[in-house]
């Protein structure tokens, strides 16, 4: 959908498929989120309250599990810890909250699905189909009993409620009326398109060509750039002030927080047994792969990489940092369980003062400055050649059958001609290049294919570009795309109306979330 950003596309999918999402994403056996006093904080068994109604922990757990399974089925088996770093847990909770807000709004407006609509949705759910692919009442009862843990009455009551929420969305969407003027305005924006070929000239491409400065030049540069040198030192202090570090491996024997004394004793015996195997000469990485309970490092032989003292549990850090390279700790207890840590390498702390590294920094900045000058000079030369008739593709060809390094997400070692997809003047970004308002402005000022007459600065890069295709809106093009654009404009407005409606429900309502409950569901995934 042209002109829609990924967030809005996702919102549209939510709007269109909410009935399916309710039944598959949230679990058709939800109990309506329970009930508690208005404005009351969620109990230990709930992840949120919405106007006094609780969203149970189990509903969030099921939604999260289905979300992760969906990602895996799409070829994106990301770890749960990474998913949480990107806020996926908050998105799952937000969808549950939105669903409850919509269901409550539907109730207030007296919106109720018919018995026939309910029957149709139940019959379409493949969970209840026989091997022959048809709805099977006996299987329906069995799945509800064994999987959803609900009676038919409980399930149908909640499903009816979820369908009412979908109808509430439909009511909101009916307000998305688009005029001919709005369609024409959309076409004026989207029909104004261009395609570029550009080449980037980065200082890093020319750094190797810069010779080391003479002592006299370095002294002169250092004297003239004292502030820049001090700023560089401050910005990169982590390079010059490094705490003590160890490169380590670990074997974890997990112990649950509520483990009994017997379970703790069994875990300790296992850890001590693994320690004896290591003392007997077994390879640490091999034992870790076979016996560690740490899923994040197990397949890597327990490899933790370089670790600083402050990133660890104090007891574990004290035990590990007291060792010499090659030594292994005794079992050390933490909140996760019992750890055996092998120190493979140690590095002492470094504390370099500004005076200790002034010359080093001055050399770096000198070379950077010279490399920038070389990059600009090469960009000017390429621009002159392009104006003289030698295209960027001729000057900076990409080997046949290959993509430019920029499109392979690899480091660029030389300028290469990159051709963009067609794009519009609606934003300030160029495909494959990113935000470049000056370049976008010059592109759409061009009346046709041409070499743009200046070198553009985009981040650290000097960019030379030529317009290779230029399309302007006209009556014939508008007539051809009018209905398509009307559909897109209506969809965009439906999204805006739905988002606005949900915001109003949240603003006028009372939503309280319980992040501790989420942490308890996801455990060490965070």
KABEL-V928357 format. One record per run of one state. SS is the DSSP state (hx for helix, st for strand, lp for the rest). FROM is the first residue (numbers start at 1). TO is the last residue. If there is no record, write none. Layout:
# KABEL-V928357
ss:SS from:FROM to:TO
ss:SS from:FROM to:TO
This chain:
# KABEL-V928357
ss:lp from:1 to:5
ss:hx from:6 to:16
ss:lp from:17 to:17
ss:hx from:18 to:24
ss:lp from:25 to:45
ss:st from:46 to:50
ss:lp from:51 to:52
ss:st from:53 to:56
ss:hx from:57 to:73
ss:lp from:74 to:79
ss:hx from:80 to:85
ss:lp from:86 to:87
ss:hx from:88 to:108
ss:lp from:109 to:114
ss:hx from:115 to:124
ss:lp from:125 to:125
ss:hx from:126 to:128
ss:st from:129 to:129
ss:lp from:130 to:134
ss:st from:135 to:135
ss:lp from:136 to:136
ss:hx from:137 to:148
ss:lp from:149 to:151
ss:hx from:152 to:173
ss:lp from:174 to:179
ss:hx from:180 to:190
ss:lp from:191 to:192
ss:st from:193 to:202
ss:hx from:203 to:205
ss:lp from:206 to:206
ss:hx from:207 to:209
ss:lp from:210 to:214
ss:hx from:215 to:224
ss:lp from:225 to:225
ss:hx from:226 to:235
ss:lp from:236 to:236
ss:hx from:237 to:240
ss:st from:241 to:242
ss:lp from:243 to:244
ss:st from:245 to:254
ss:lp from:255 to:260
ss:hx from:261 to:279
ss:lp from:280 to:283
ss:hx from:284 to:291
ss:lp from:292 to:297
ss:hx from:298 to:300
ss:lp from:301 to:302
ss:st from:303 to:308
ss:hx from:309 to:311
ss:lp from:312 to:313
ss:hx from:314 to:321
ss:lp from:322 to:327
ss:st from:328 to:328
ss:lp from:329 to:331
ss:st from:332 to:333
ss:lp from:334 to:336
ss:st from:337 to:347
ss:lp from:348 to:349
ss:st from:350 to:351
ss:lp from:352 to:353
ss:hx from:354 to:387
ss:lp from:388 to:391
ss:hx from:392 to:395
ss:lp from:396 to:417
ss:st from:418 to:419
ss:lp from:420 to:422
ss:st from:423 to:424
ss:lp from:425 to:428
ss:st from:429 to:430
ss:lp from:431 to:433
ss:st from:434 to:435
ss:lp from:436 to:436
ss:hx from:437 to:445
ss:lp from:446 to:449
ss:st from:450 to:451
ss:lp from:452 to:455
ss:st from:456 to:458
ss:lp from:459 to:460
ss:st from:461 to:471
ss:lp from:472 to:474
ss:hx from:475 to:508
ss:lp from:509 to:510
ss:st from:511 to:513
ss:lp from:514 to:514
ss:hx from:515 to:525
ss:lp from:526 to:526
